[in-house]
């Protein structure tokens, strides 16, 4: 019996050691992360942000905000666009409710500052309760995570631009650029949504693991095209400079504000 148990004990001890090491790495990674920042590149109409303490604020243009754990609600004909410190652009349309459940990021040195790619590693989880949400994640690090949770299922996004809408008919998911992955509520079955593809998934079909309706990008209103372009623009407008002596990074506009205040039509000037 002793000889039989010896290999088992070695295997068990090995698994325990690996598990402890994995937990240690996860804890170390989490401890090394701080709350990410968001810079408001465009603000229109009634916008309300509620933080984790229940404090309500109304953001202004070019505010730098901490959105980790915050809930954002927009009024009718309102919108807000953010450039995040991890290089992601986020657009929130009118009559929408969005929760930044998690937004943390590792600090980065000055030599990592750039617009072309994320300067460190981050974890971003956004929940769309209702309304319209656009994500431009083309600069995201391969080691980072970006997810959008829906009332039924969730999206995993990397190096893509997408629009997500939720209303009484269900969730409408569109890949404007790149490929995104939709996971059904069971967390196992999934759908790959490729560039220019659009799908609708109702709560009933989500339970069955089926797509309700397949469409193309061209079937969406023109305002959605402008919505996605505005989100991409937001991600390219701001450079986050590394903070000194452990301070958080600070946002710097990459072009003078007056350039963006010209009277000609811009992608973010759209009607819902």
C-alpha positions in Angstrom: 0.0 0.0 0.0 2.9 2.4 0.9 4.5 2.0 -2.6 1.1 2.6 -4.3 0.4 5.8 -2.3 3.9 7.3 -2.8 3.4 8.4 -6.5 -0.1 9.7 -5.6 1.3 11.8 -2.8 4.0 13.2 -5.1 1.4 14.1 -7.7 -0.9 15.7 -5.0 2.0 17.7 -3.6 2.9 18.9 -7.0 -0.6 20.0 -7.8 -0.8 21.9 -4.5 2.5 23.6 -5.2 1.4 24.7 -8.7 -1.9 25.9 -7.3 -0.2 28.0 -4.7 2.2 29.4 -7.3 -0.7 30.3 -9.5 -2.6 32.0 -6.7 0.6 33.9 -5.8 1.1 35.2 -9.3 -2.6 36.3 -9.6 -2.4 38.1 -6.2 0.9 39.8 -7.2 -0.6 40.9 -10.6 -3.7 42.3 -8.9 -1.6 44.1 -6.3 0.5 45.7 -9.0 -2.6 47.3 -10.7 -4.2 50.6 -10.0 -7.5 52.2 -11.1 -7.3 53.1 -14.8 -8.1 56.6 -16.0 -10.6 57.9 -18.6 -10.4 61.2 -20.5 -13.7 62.7 -21.8 -13.1 63.7 -25.4 -16.7 64.6 -26.2 -19.6 65.3 -24.0 -23.2 66.2 -25.0 -26.4 66.5 -23.0 -27.3 65.1 -19.6 -24.6 62.7 -18.4 -24.6 61.3 -14.8 -21.8 59.3 -13.2 -22.3 57.5 -9.9 -19.2 56.2 -8.2 -18.8 53.3 -5.8 -19.7 55.5 -2.8 -23.0 56.7 -4.4 -21.7 60.2 -5.2 -23.2 61.7 -8.3 -21.2 63.9 -10.7 -21.8 65.4 -14.2 -18.7 65.2 -16.3 -17.4 68.1 -18.3 -15.4 68.1 -21.6 -11.7 67.1 -21.0 -12.3 65.8 -17.5 -10.0 63.0 -16.4 -12.0 60.5 -14.4 -11.7 57.2 -12.4 -14.4 54.9 -13.7 -13.6 51.7 -11.9 -16.9 50.6 -10.3 -18.8 53.6 -11.7 -22.2 53.7 -13.3 -22.9 56.0 -16.3 -26.3 57.1 -17.4 -27.0 59.3 -20.5 -30.2 61.2 -21.2 -32.1 61.5 -24.5 -29.9 62.9 -27.3 -26.9 62.7 -25.1 -23.5 61.0 -25.5 -20.1 60.8 -24.1 -16.8 59.5 -25.5 -13.7 58.5 -23.6 -10.1 57.8 -24.3 -8.9 55.3 -21.7 -5.4 55.1 -20.4 -5.0 51.6 -21.8 -5.6 52.9 -25.3 -9.2 51.8 -25.6 -11.9 54.2 -26.9 -15.4 54.0 -25.4 -18.5 55.6 -26.7 -21.8 55.7 -24.9 -24.9 56.8 -26.8 -28.2 58.4 -25.7 -30.6 56.9 -23.2 -28.0 54.3 -22.1 -26.8 52.8 -18.8 -23.3 51.4 -18.6 -21.4 50.0 -15.6 -17.6 50.0 -15.5 -17.4 46.9 -13.2 -13.6 46.7 -13.4 -11.0 49.0 -14.9 -7.5 48.5 -13.5 -4.1 48.9 -15.1 -0.5 48.3 -14.3 1.7 51.4 -14.0 4.1 52.1 -16.9 7.4 54.0 -17.3 8.0 57.0 -19.6 9.7 54.8 -22.2 6.5 52.9 -22.7 4.4 56.0 -23.6 2.9 55.7 -27.1 -0.3 56.0 -29.1 0.2 52.9 -31.2 -0.2 50.3 -28.4 -1.1 50.0 -24.8 1.9 50.9 -22.5 1.2 48.2 -19.9 -1.4 45.5 -19.0 -5.0 46.2 -18.0 -8.3 44.5 -17.1 -11.5 46.1 -18.4 -15.0 44.8 -17.7 -18.0 46.8 -18.8 -21.7 45.9 -18.3 -24.2 47.2 -20.8 -27.6 47.5 -19.1 -29.4 49.2 -21.9 -28.7 51.5 -24.8 -25.7 51.8 -27.2 -22.0 51.2 -26.5 -19.0 51.3 -28.8 -15.6 49.9 -28.1 -12.3 50.6 -30.1 -9.6 48.3 -28.7 -7.1 48.2 -31.6 -4.2 49.3 -29.3 -4.9 46.8 -26.5 -2.0 44.7 -25.2 -2.2 40.9 -26.0 -1.9 40.3 -22.2 -4.9 42.6 -21.4 -8.5 41.6 -21.0 -11.6 43.5 -22.3 -15.1 42.2 -21.8 -18.6 43.5 -22.2 -21.2 41.8 -20.1 -24.8 41.8 -21.5 -28.1 40.9 -19.9 -27.6 37.5 -21.6 -24.0 36.4 -22.2 -20.8 38.4 -22.7 -18.3 39.6 -25.3 -14.6 39.2 -25.3 -12.9 41.9 -27.4 -9.3 42.3 -28.7 -7.9 44.4 -31.5 -11.4 45.2 -32.7 -14.0 48.0 -33.1 -17.5 47.0 -32.3 -21.0 48.4 -31.5 -23.2 46.7 -28.9 -26.8 47.7 -28.5 -29.4 46.3 -26.0 -33.2 47.0 -26.1 -36.5 45.1 -25.7 -35.6 42.9 -28.7 -32.3 41.7 -27.2 -28.7 42.4 -27.8 -27.4 43.6 -31.2 -23.7 43.0 -31.7 -21.7 44.4 -34.7 -18.0 44.0 -35.5 -16.9 47.1 -37.4 -13.3 46.0 -37.5 -11.6 42.8 -36.4 -13.3 39.8 -34.7 -15.1 39.6 -31.4 -16.4 36.6 -29.5 -19.8 36.3 -28.0 -20.2 33.7 -25.2 -23.7 32.4 -24.4 -24.9 32.4 -20.8 -23.6 28.9 -20.2 -20.0 30.2 -20.7 -19.1 27.5 -23.1 -20.9 27.9 -26.4 -19.8 30.9 -28.4 -20.2 32.8 -31.7 -17.3 34.4 -33.6 -18.5 37.7 -35.1 -16.2 38.8 -37.9 -15.7 42.2 -39.5 -18.8 43.8 -41.0 -21.0 41.0 -39.4 -24.0 41.9 -37.2 -26.1 39.6 -35.1 -29.1 39.9 -32.8 -29.6 37.6 -29.9 -32.9 37.6 -27.9 -33.0 36.4 -24.2 -34.9 33.3 -25.4 -32.4 32.4 -28.1 -29.5 33.0 -25.8 -30.8 30.3 -23.5 -31.0 27.9 -26.5 -27.6 28.8 -27.7 -28.8 30.2 -31.1 -28.5 33.4 -33.0 -31.9 35.1 -33.5 -30.9 37.1 -36.6 -27.9 37.4 -38.9 -27.3 40.8 -40.6 -24.5 42.9 -42.1 -23.0 46.2 -41.1 -24.8 48.0 -44.0 -28.2 47.1 -42.5 -27.5 49.5 -39.5 -28.4 53.2 -39.5 -25.8 55.6 -40.8 -25.6 57.1 -37.3 -24.0 53.9 -36.1 -21.2 54.3 -38.6 -20.5 57.7 -37.2 -20.8 56.4 -33.7 -18.0 53.8 -34.3 -15.8 56.4 -36.1 -16.2 58.8 -33.2 -15.1 56.1 -30.8 -12.1 55.3 -32.9 -11.2 59.0 -33.0 -11.5 59.2 -29.2 -8.9 56.5 -28.8 -6.4 58.4 -31.0 -6.9 61.9 -29.5 -5.1 61.5 -26.2 -1.6 60.4 -25.0 -1.3 59.3 -21.4 2.0 60.4 -19.9 3.6 58.3 -17.1 3.2 59.8 -13.7 6.2 60.8 -11.6 7.1 59.2 -8.3 4.3 56.7 -8.3 1.6 59.3 -9.3 -1.1 58.3 -11.8 -0.6 59.1 -15.5 -2.0 62.3 -16.9 -3.7 62.9 -20.2 -2.3 65.1 -23.0 -4.3 66.0 -26.1 -2.3 65.2 -29.2 -3.7 68.2 -31.2 -4.8 71.6 -30.1 -8.4 71.8 -28.8 -9.2 74.5 -31.4 -8.5 72.0 -34.2 -11.4 69.9 -33.0 -13.7 72.9 -32.4 -14.0 73.9 -36.1 -17.5 74.2 -37.4 -17.2 71.5 -40.1 -19.1 68.2 -39.5 -17.3 65.6 -37.4 -17.9 61.9 -37.0 -19.2 62.4 -33.4 -21.9 64.9 -34.6 -24.7 62.5 -35.1 -28.4 62.2 -34.2 -29.6 59.1 -32.5 
